[in-house]
Amino acid sequence: GTLIRALLLAIALASCLASPSARAGATFGDSPHLATLPDFGACDVTVTPANAYTTLAQVNDPTKRVFCVQPGNYRAYGLIQLRRSGTESQPRFLRFHAADGVRNAAQRPERAIFEWIHVQASWWVIQGLTIQPKHPATTWLLAVINGDHNILDGNLVDGIDHRPESVQHGIVIDGYGGDPATHNVVQRNLVLNGNLGRLDIDYQGIYVRPGHHAGADNDFNRIVDNEVADWGDAVAVDGYDPGCGELGVQH
């Protein structure tokens, strides 16, 4: 009798855990490893669809630090490359122009939509934007390349309009030429709809790449409280040498 009761209890628990209706009401607390977002202060530049040609050209201007983006479609401006670093006390921002406490761009009816964004610098906060490319040649949709101490927070990365020609990665952290990407935080982002072209390729939702040069140890990066759906490998911390002999190794 005891054994039968135990088996019935195990079956009931397994059924409950496997039931979508049982999981529907589940809630998850915030990770204790979330980065605290610094105060952006006032907007130095307000980007709108009407002035984007001039304002997006200023993203590496050393006299301008906080770029607040109004709702609109900015995909026509192609790759946005952020090359000017901020500092710990004066980080730089590219952010949706709102202070409403909304955690992710997907939760807003209005969005600021970009083709792709690469952070090739340090101490940036990329917050509340939508990266939703259309051009087939777009590859790394939102990337930190040899940058440190950047925060990617609350962005929507969506491949719904994208039929890739080759590799497609949603959010990427990578070094370059021996200069690693370290101490970056990827948090509260939503990554959706990868590889809709159904190519026979690897494609990662959030991807920490291996180092291809000595010293390119892409270390101490945090990936917390993200959601990845319909996208190959959800989160990948990658190596390419079966013998673990990469020139750069993540820790």
N, C-alpha and C positions, 0 to 999 in steps of 0.2 A: 504494500500500500504506500509506503513512504517513497519507494522508487518511482511508482506510477505518478504520485503527486508531484514529485520533483521534475519528471519528464513533462508533465502537463504544464507546469509553471514555466519551464524552459521554452516550450513551444509557444506559449502565450506571449512571453517576452520577445521571442524572435519575431512573432507575427506583428507585435506592436512596433518594434523597431523598424520592420520592413515596410510598414504601412505609411504611404504618403500623407494620409489624413492625420496620422499620429504625429508626423514631423511638422505639419503645416503651422502649428502654433509655437514652434521652437523659437527661442530668442537667444541671441549671443551677446555677451558683454564685450565692451571695448577691450582690445589688447592692452596690457600694461606697457607694451613696448612702442605704442604710438609716439611719434614725435610731437612735441608741443609747437604749434605754429607760431612764429613770431608775429608781432603786430606790424602790419604793413604801413601804418600811419596814413598819410594822405596820398592820393594818386598824383604822380608827377605827370603822367600822360594818360588820357582817356582815349582808347581806341574805339572807333565806330566804323561801320561800313563806309561812311562817307569820307573819312579822313585816313583810312587804313594805309593807303599808298605812302603817305608821309610818316605816319606814326609808327608803323611796323618797321620802317627803315631806321628807327631810332633805338631799337632794342639794345644796341651795344654802345649807346652814347653814355660816356662816363658821368655826365651831369644829370642823367635821368635814371631813376632806380625802380620806381613802382609803375607798372603798366597795367591799367584796369581796362578790361575788354568788355564792351557792350555786346548785347546779343546781336548775332548776325552770322553770315557765311563768309569766312575768310579763306576758303580753300584756294581761290584764284591766286593767292600770294605764295603758294607752294611751300617749300621747306623753310621754316623759321629756325635760324641758327643763332643760338644765344652763346656768344663768345666772351662777353665781358663779365668777369667774376664780381660777386659782392664780397662781403666780409661777414664774420660772425655777428658783429654788432650792427652791420648795415647790409642785410641780405637784399637781393634783388627779387622782384616779383613779376610774374606774368599770370594774371588772375582774372576770373570772371568778376565783373563789377557789381558786387553785391556783398552785403554783410548781414545776411538773413539767417545764418546758422545752418543752411542746407548743406548736407555732407557730401553729396555727389551730384555732378552735373545731370545725371539721368533723372534726378528727382525734380528738376525744374522744367516748366513748360517752354521756356526760352533758353537758347544755348548759343555759345560762341564756338563756331565750328571751324576747325583747322584741318589742313591736309596732313601735315606731319611737323613735329617739333623735335629738334635735337638740342640738348643742353651740353655744350662743349666748354663748360666753365664750372665754377664752384659757387656755393652759397646762393642758389636760386630756389624760389618756391613757385611751382607750377600748380595752380589750384583752380578747380572747378571748370575746366575747359573740356570741350568735346573734340576728339581727334577722330575724324570720320572720312578717310580718304576716298577719292574716286579714281585717281590715276593708276593704271595697272603697274607702273614701274615703282611706285612707292613701296618701300621695304620696312624699315624700322619705324613704326608709327610714332612712338614717343620714346626717346632714348636719352640716356646720360652717357656721354662718351668722354672718358678721362676726366670726369668732374668729380668733386668731393662735396659732401655735406649739402647735397640738394634734397629737396622734399617734393615728391610728386603726390599730391593729395587731392582726392575727390574728383578725379577726372574720369570721363567716359571715353573709352577707346573702343571704337566700333567699326568692324569691317563690313558692315551691311551693304555698302555701296562699292566695295573693292573686290575686283577679280584679279588677284596677283599674277604677275608674269613669272615670278621666281619666289625667293624666300619672303616670308611674311611673319614678322614678330610684332606683338602688341607693344609691350614695354620692355626696353632693353637697358642693361647696365653693362658697360664694356670699357676697357682701357684702350689706349692708342699709342703705338710706338714705344712701348715700355712704360708709359705713364698710366697707372691704374685708376680705376674708379672706386672710391672707398667712402664709407660712412654716409651713403645715400639711403633715403627712406622712401619706399614705395608703399603708400598706405591709402586705404579706403577708395581705391579705384575700381571701376567696373569695366571688364574687358570682355567683349562679345564678338561673335560671328567671324571667326577666323577661317581663312582658306575656303571661301565659298566657291572658288573655281575648282575645288577638288583636285588640286595638283598633288602629285606623288612627292611631297616634300615634308621635311620637318617644319613645324611652325609652333612657336611657343607664345603663350599668353604673356607671361612675365619671365624674363630670361636674364640670368647673370652668366655672362659668357666667360670662357676660359681665356687665360692670358696667352697671347701668341708671341710675346717677347719676354726676355728675362726681366723680372721685377714687376711685371704687370699682374700683381696679385690683387684681384678685385675683391678686397676684404671688407668685412664688417658692414655689409649692406643689410638693411632690414626690409623684409617684405611682410607686411602685417595688415590684416583686416581688409583684404581685397576679395573681390568675387570675379571668377573667370568662368565663362560658360560658352560651350560650342567653339572651343579653340584648342585643338591638338593637345599638347602638353600644357597643363594649366600653369605650373610654375616649374622652371628648370634651372638648376645650378649645374652648369655643363662642364664636361671635359671631353677631349677628343682623342687622348692617348690611352689605349686599353691598359698600358702599364703604369698609368698615373705619372707619366714623365713630362707633363706640360711645363713649359718654361715659366708660366705664371699659374699659381694655384690659389683658389679661393679658400678662405678660412672663415 
